[in-house]
């Protein structure tokens, strides 16, 4: 039961669309405490933004052909399966 609950929550938080059709955070990179760089998809365009707790800054529109948009497989599933297997042994 916990496995399926955790998996569903992970899909909701980290899933490819997270329920949004026109707006998606494609990638996030922390650059310091409370400061992040984001690649955001708005419709079919990609934009680079920076965000802190106090503000959001728009940087530039990105060229989609220069982005690597291959989705990285979430590793949480792998670690959870390993943990469950170890507990069963």
DSSP file (Angstrom, degrees, kcal/mol; ACC not computed):
  #  RESIDUE AA STRUCTURE BP1 BP2  ACC     N-H-->O    O-->H-N    N-H-->O    O-->H-N    TCO  KAPPA ALPHA  PHI   PSI    X-CA   Y-CA   Z-CA
    1    1 A X     >        0   0    0      0, 0.0     4,-2.3     0, 0.0     5,-0.2   0.000 360.0 360.0 360.0 -45.8    0.0    0.0    0.0
    2    2 A X  H  >  +     0   0    0      1,-0.2     4,-2.8     2,-0.2     5,-0.2   0.884 360.0  55.8 -62.3 -37.8    2.8    2.4    0.9
    3    3 A X  H  > S+     0   0    0      1,-0.2     4,-2.4     2,-0.2    -1,-0.2   0.941 110.4  43.3 -59.3 -48.7    4.6    1.6   -2.3
    4    4 A X  H  > S+     0   0    0      2,-0.2     4,-2.3     1,-0.2    -1,-0.2   0.869 114.3  50.4 -69.1 -36.3    1.6    2.5   -4.5
    5    5 A X  H  X S+     0   0    0     -4,-2.3     4,-2.4     2,-0.2    -1,-0.2   0.937 113.0  45.9 -64.1 -46.4    0.8    5.7   -2.5
    6    6 A X  H  X S+     0   0    0     -4,-2.8     4,-2.4     1,-0.2    -2,-0.2   0.890 112.4  51.1 -64.1 -39.8    4.4    6.8   -2.7
    7    7 A X  H  X S+     0   0    0     -4,-2.4     4,-2.2    -5,-0.2    -1,-0.2   0.914 110.5  48.6 -64.3 -43.0    4.5    6.0   -6.5
    8    8 A X  H  X S+     0   0    0     -4,-2.3     4,-2.2     2,-0.2    -2,-0.2   0.915 111.9  48.6 -64.3 -43.4    1.3    8.0   -7.1
    9    9 A X  H  X S+     0   0    0     -4,-2.4     4,-2.4     1,-0.2     5,-0.2   0.908 111.1  51.4 -63.1 -41.4    2.6   11.0   -5.1
   10   10 A X  H  X S+     0   0    0     -4,-2.4     4,-3.1     1,-0.2     5,-0.2   0.880 109.8  49.4 -62.3 -39.0    5.9   10.8   -7.1
   11   11 A X  H  X S+     0   0    0     -4,-2.2     4,-1.8     2,-0.2     7,-0.3   0.890 111.4  49.5 -67.1 -39.1    4.0   10.8  -10.4
   12   12 A X  H  < S+     0   0    0     -4,-2.2    -2,-0.2     2,-0.2    -1,-0.2   0.907 120.5  35.3 -66.8 -40.6    1.9   13.8   -9.3
   13   13 A X  H  < S+     0   0    0     -4,-2.4    -2,-0.2    -5,-0.2    -3,-0.2   0.898 135.1  21.1 -80.7 -41.6    4.9   15.8   -8.3
   14   14 A X  H  < S+     0   0    0     -4,-3.1    -3,-0.2    -5,-0.2    -2,-0.2   0.359  89.4 126.1-113.0   4.5    7.5   14.7  -10.8
   15   15 A X  S  < S-     0   0    0     -4,-1.8    -4,-0.0    -5,-0.2    -3,-0.0  -0.132  74.1-103.2 -62.7 162.7    5.3   13.3  -13.7
   16   16 A X  S    S+     0   0    0      1,-0.2    -1,-0.1     2,-0.1    -4,-0.0   0.841 113.5  13.6 -61.6 -36.7    5.9   14.7  -17.2
   17   17 A X  S >  S-     0   0    0      7,-0.1     3,-2.5     2,-0.0    -1,-0.2   0.674  77.3-154.2-112.3 -22.9    2.8   17.0  -17.2
   18   18 A X  T 3  S-     0   0    0      1,-0.3     3,-0.1    -7,-0.3    -6,-0.1   0.797  74.9 -58.2  49.3  32.6    1.7   17.1  -13.6
   19   19 A X  T 3  S+     0   0    0      1,-0.2     2,-0.5     2,-0.0    -1,-0.3   0.452 112.2 116.1  84.3   0.0   -1.8   17.9  -14.9
   20   20 A X    <   -     0   0    0     -3,-2.5    -1,-0.2     1,-0.1     0, 0.0  -0.884  41.6-172.8-108.2 133.6   -0.9   21.0  -16.8
   21   21 A X  S    S+     0   0    0     -2,-0.5    -1,-0.1    -3,-0.1     3,-0.1   0.822  84.7  25.3 -90.6 -33.8   -1.3   21.2  -20.6
   22   22 A X  S    S+     0   0    0      1,-0.2    21,-3.1    20,-0.1     2,-0.4   0.513 116.5  53.9-112.7  -7.3    0.4   24.5  -21.4
   23   23 A X  E     +A   42   0A   0     19,-0.2     2,-0.3    -6,-0.1    19,-0.2  -0.992  57.5 158.4-136.3 128.4    2.8   25.1  -18.5
   24   24 A X  E     -A   41   0A   0     17,-2.1    17,-3.4    -2,-0.4     2,-0.8  -0.983  38.8-133.1-151.6 134.1    5.6   22.8  -17.3
   25   25 A X  E     -A   40   0A   0     -2,-0.3    15,-0.2    15,-0.2     3,-0.1  -0.814  27.2-177.2 -83.6 111.9    8.8   23.1  -15.4
   26   26 A X  E     -     0   0A   0     13,-2.4     2,-0.3    -2,-0.8    -1,-0.2   0.886  62.8  -2.5 -80.3 -41.9   11.1   21.0  -17.5
   27   27 A X  E     -A   39   0A   0     12,-1.4    12,-2.5     2,-0.0     2,-0.4  -0.994  58.1-162.4-154.0 145.1   14.2   21.3  -15.4
   28   28 A X  E     -A   38   0A   0     -2,-0.3     2,-0.4    10,-0.2    10,-0.2  -0.994   4.2-172.4-132.1 138.7   15.3   23.0  -12.2
   29   29 A X  E     -A   37   0A   0      8,-2.5     8,-2.3    -2,-0.4     2,-0.3  -0.962  19.2-138.9-132.8 115.4   18.8   23.6  -11.0
   30   30 A X  E     +A   36   0A   0     -2,-0.4     6,-0.3     6,-0.2     3,-0.1  -0.568  20.4 178.3 -71.6 132.5   19.6   24.9   -7.5
   31   31 A X  E     -     0   0A   0      4,-2.6     2,-0.3     1,-0.4     5,-0.2   0.633  67.1 -21.6-109.0 -20.3   22.4   27.5   -7.7
   32   32 A X  E >  S-A   35   0A   0      3,-1.4     3,-2.1     0, 0.0    -1,-0.4  -0.942 100.2 -43.7-167.4-177.7   22.4   28.4   -4.0
   33   33 A X  T 3  S-     0   0    0      1,-0.3     3,-0.1    -2,-0.3    -3,-0.0  -0.404 128.9  -4.6 -62.1 117.6   20.2   28.2   -0.9
   34   34 A X  T 3  S+     0   0    0     -2,-0.3     2,-0.4     1,-0.2    19,-0.4   0.568 112.1 106.6  77.6   9.2   16.7   29.4   -2.1
   35   35 A X  E <   +A   32   0A   0     -3,-2.1    -4,-2.6    17,-0.2    -3,-1.4  -0.984  43.2 173.1-126.0 130.5   17.9   30.3   -5.6
   36   36 A X  E     -AB  30  51A   0     15,-2.4    15,-2.3    -2,-0.4     2,-0.4  -0.940  27.8-142.6-135.8 152.9   17.1   28.2   -8.7
   37   37 A X  E     -AB  29  50A   0     -8,-2.3    -8,-2.5    -2,-0.3     2,-0.4  -0.970  28.9-167.5-110.3 132.5   17.4   28.3  -12.5
   38   38 A X  E     -AB  28  49A   0     11,-3.4    11,-2.6    -2,-0.4     2,-0.6  -0.941  24.0-151.0-123.5 142.6   14.4   26.9  -14.3
   39   39 A X  E     -AB  27  48A   0    -12,-2.5   -13,-2.4    -2,-0.4   -12,-1.4  -0.975  30.0-170.3-102.4 120.7   13.7   25.8  -17.9
   40   40 A X  E     -AB  25  47A   0      7,-2.8     7,-2.6    -2,-0.6     2,-0.6  -0.937  17.3-145.8-118.8 132.5   10.0   26.4  -18.3
   41   41 A X  E     -AB  24  46A   0    -17,-3.4   -17,-2.1    -2,-0.4     2,-0.5  -0.870  15.6-177.1 -96.1 124.7    7.8   25.3  -21.2
   42   42 A X  E >   -AB  23  45A   0      3,-2.8     3,-2.1    -2,-0.6     2,-0.5  -0.957  68.4 -45.6-120.6 108.7    5.0   27.7  -22.0
   43   43 A X  T 3  S-     0   0    0    -21,-3.1    -2,-0.0    -2,-0.5   -19,-0.0  -0.584 123.5 -28.1  65.9-117.9    2.9   26.3  -24.8
   44   44 A X  T 3  S+     0   0    0     -2,-0.5     2,-0.3    -3,-0.1    -1,-0.3   0.326 122.0  91.9-110.0   6.0    5.5   25.1  -27.3
   45   45 A X  E <   -B   42   0A   0     -3,-2.1    -3,-2.8    18,-0.0     2,-0.4  -0.725  63.6-142.3-103.1 152.0    8.2   27.6  -26.3
   46   46 A X  E     -BC  41  62A   0     16,-0.6    16,-3.0    -2,-0.3     2,-0.3  -0.926  18.1-173.5-116.0 137.9   10.9   27.2  -23.7
   47   47 A X  E     -BC  40  61A   0     -7,-2.6    -7,-2.8    -2,-0.4     2,-0.5  -0.956  20.7-133.9-132.9 147.8   12.2   29.9  -21.4
   48   48 A X  E     +BC  39  60A   0     12,-2.9    11,-2.7    -2,-0.3    12,-1.1  -0.886  33.6 170.4-101.4 129.4   15.0   30.3  -18.9
   49   49 A X  E     -BC  38  58A   0    -11,-2.6   -11,-3.4    -2,-0.5     2,-0.4  -0.957  24.6-146.6-136.9 153.5   14.0   31.8  -15.6
   50   50 A X  E     -BC  37  57A   0      7,-2.5     7,-3.2    -2,-0.3     2,-0.4  -0.941  20.0-170.4-117.5 147.1   15.6   32.4  -12.2
   51   51 A X  E     +BC  36  56A   0    -15,-2.3   -15,-2.4    -2,-0.4     2,-0.2  -0.998  13.8 170.1-141.2 141.7   13.6   32.3   -9.0
   52   52 A X        -     0   0    0      3,-2.8   -17,-0.2    -2,-0.4   -18,-0.1  -0.725  54.7 -91.1-127.4-177.5   14.1   33.1   -5.3
   53   53 A X  S    S+     0   0    0    -19,-0.4     3,-0.1    -2,-0.2   -18,-0.1   0.823 126.3  39.3 -65.5 -28.8   11.7   33.3   -2.4
   54   54 A X  S    S+     0   0    0      1,-0.2     2,-0.3     0, 0.0    -1,-0.2   0.745 121.2  13.7 -94.6 -26.2   11.2   37.0   -3.2
   55   55 A X        -     0   0    0      2,-0.0    -3,-2.8     0, 0.0     2,-0.4  -0.972  49.7-140.4-152.9 162.1   11.2   37.3   -7.0
   56   56 A X  E     -C   51   0A   0     -2,-0.3     2,-0.4    -5,-0.2    -5,-0.2  -0.994  22.9-163.6-123.1 130.6   11.0   35.6  -10.4
   57   57 A X  E     -C   50   0A   0     -7,-3.2    -7,-2.5    -2,-0.4     2,-0.4  -0.963  12.6-142.1-120.2 131.6   13.2   36.9  -13.2
   58   58 A X  E     +C   49   0A   0     -2,-0.4    -9,-0.2    -9,-0.2     3,-0.1  -0.771  23.3 174.0 -87.4 131.8   12.8   36.1  -16.9
   59   59 A X  E     -     0   0A   0    -11,-2.7     2,-0.3    -2,-0.4   -10,-0.2   0.865  48.7 -38.0-103.1 -61.4   16.1   35.6  -18.6
   60   60 A X  E     -C   48   0A   0    -12,-1.1   -12,-2.9     2,-0.0     2,-0.4  -0.992  49.1-101.0-165.6 154.4   15.7   34.5  -22.2
   61   61 A X  E     -C   47   0A   0     -2,-0.3     2,-0.3   -14,-0.2   -14,-0.3  -0.739  45.5-137.8 -81.6 134.5   13.7   32.4  -24.7
   62   62 A X  E     -C   46   0A   0    -16,-3.0     2,-0.7    -2,-0.4   -16,-0.6  -0.678  10.5-117.8 -98.6 149.0   15.6   29.2  -25.5
   63   63 A X    >   -     0   0    0     -2,-0.3     3,-1.8     1,-0.2     4,-0.3  -0.760  19.9-150.2 -83.4 115.1   16.0   27.5  -28.8
   64   64 A X  G >  S+     0   0    0     -2,-0.7     3,-1.5     1,-0.3    -1,-0.2   0.819  93.0  63.0 -57.3 -33.7   14.3   24.1  -28.5
   65   65 A X  G 3  S+     0   0    0      1,-0.3    -1,-0.3     3,-0.1    -2,-0.0   0.713 102.2  51.4 -67.5 -18.4   16.7   22.5  -31.0
   66   66 A X  G <  S+     0   0    0     -3,-1.8     2,-0.3     2,-0.0    -1,-0.3   0.428  94.6  91.3 -96.8   0.5   19.6   23.2  -28.7
   67   67 A X  S <  S-     0   0    0     -3,-1.5     2,-0.9    -4,-0.3    -3,-0.0  -0.737  71.8-136.3 -97.2 144.3   18.0   21.6  -25.6
   68   68 A X        +     0   0    0     -2,-0.3    -3,-0.1     1,-0.1    -2,-0.0  -0.863  29.4 172.8 -94.8 101.7   18.3   18.0  -24.6
   69   69 A X        +     0   0    0     -2,-0.9     2,-0.3    -5,-0.1    -1,-0.1   0.218  26.8 132.2 -99.6  13.9   14.7   17.2  -23.8
   70   70 A X        -     0   0    0      1,-0.1     2,-0.2    -3,-0.0    -2,-0.1  -0.521  62.0-119.4 -66.5 127.5   15.2   13.4  -23.2
   71   71 A X        -     0   0    0     -2,-0.3     2,-0.5     1,-0.1    -1,-0.1  -0.490  18.3-132.2 -73.8 133.8   13.5   12.6  -20.0
   72   72 A X        -     0   0    0     -2,-0.2     2,-0.2     1,-0.1    -1,-0.1  -0.732  27.0-114.9 -85.1 130.2   15.6   11.2  -17.2
   73   73 A X        -     0   0    0     -2,-0.5    -1,-0.1     1,-0.1     2,-0.0  -0.472  34.2-110.5 -66.6 126.5   14.1    8.1  -15.7
   74   74 A X        -     0   0    0     -2,-0.2     4,-0.4     1,-0.1     3,-0.3  -0.356  21.8-155.1 -59.4 135.5   13.2    8.8  -12.0
   75   75 A X  S  > S+     0   0    0      1,-0.2     4,-2.0     2,-0.1     5,-0.2   0.574  76.5  86.8 -88.8 -11.3   15.5    6.8   -9.7
   76   76 A X  H  > S+     0   0    0      1,-0.2     4,-2.7     2,-0.2     5,-0.2   0.899  85.6  55.0 -58.5 -42.5   13.1    6.7   -6.8
   77   77 A X  H  > S+     0   0    0     -3,-0.3     4,-2.5     1,-0.2    -1,-0.2   0.912 107.7  50.0 -55.1 -45.0   11.4    3.6   -8.1
   78   78 A X  H  > S+     0   0    0     -4,-0.4     4,-2.0     1,-0.2    -1,-0.2   0.920 113.0  45.0 -62.8 -45.5   14.8    1.8   -8.3
   79   79 A X  H  X S+     0   0    0     -4,-2.0     4,-2.4     2,-0.2    -1,-0.2   0.882 112.5  51.3 -67.8 -38.4   15.7    2.7   -4.7
   80   80 A X  H  X S+     0   0    0     -4,-2.7     4,-2.6    -5,-0.2     5,-0.2   0.918 110.0  49.1 -65.6 -43.0   12.3    1.8   -3.3
   81   81 A X  H  X S+     0   0    0     -4,-2.5     4,-2.5    -5,-0.2    -1,-0.2   0.907 112.0  49.3 -62.1 -41.4   12.3   -1.6   -5.0
   82   82 A X  H  X S+     0   0    0     -4,-2.0     4,-2.3    -5,-0.2    -2,-0.2   0.914 111.6  49.1 -63.4 -42.9   15.8   -2.3   -3.6
   83   83 A X  H  X S+     0   0    0     -4,-2.4     4,-2.1     2,-0.2    -2,-0.2   0.920 112.2  47.6 -62.8 -45.0   14.7   -1.2   -0.1
   84   84 A X  H  X S+     0   0    0     -4,-2.6     4,-1.8     1,-0.2    -2,-0.2   0.907 111.4  51.3 -63.4 -42.0   11.6   -3.4   -0.2
   85   85 A X  H  X S+     0   0    0     -4,-2.5     4,-1.1     1,-0.2    -1,-0.2   0.913 110.2  48.9 -62.2 -43.3   13.7   -6.4   -1.4
   86   86 A X  H  < S+     0   0    0     -4,-2.3     3,-0.2     1,-0.2    -1,-0.2   0.876 110.5  51.1 -64.4 -37.6   16.2   -5.9    1.4
   87   87 A X  H  < S+     0   0    0     -4,-2.1    -1,-0.2     1,-0.2    -2,-0.2   0.826 108.0  52.7 -69.2 -31.0   13.3   -5.7    4.0
   88   88 A X  H  <        0   0    0     -4,-1.8    -1,-0.2     1,-0.2    -2,-0.2   0.739 360.0 360.0 -76.6 -22.6   11.8   -8.9    2.7
   89   89 A X     <        0   0    0     -4,-1.1    -1,-0.2    -3,-0.2    -2,-0.2   0.453 360.0 360.0 -82.3 360.0   15.1  -10.8    3.0
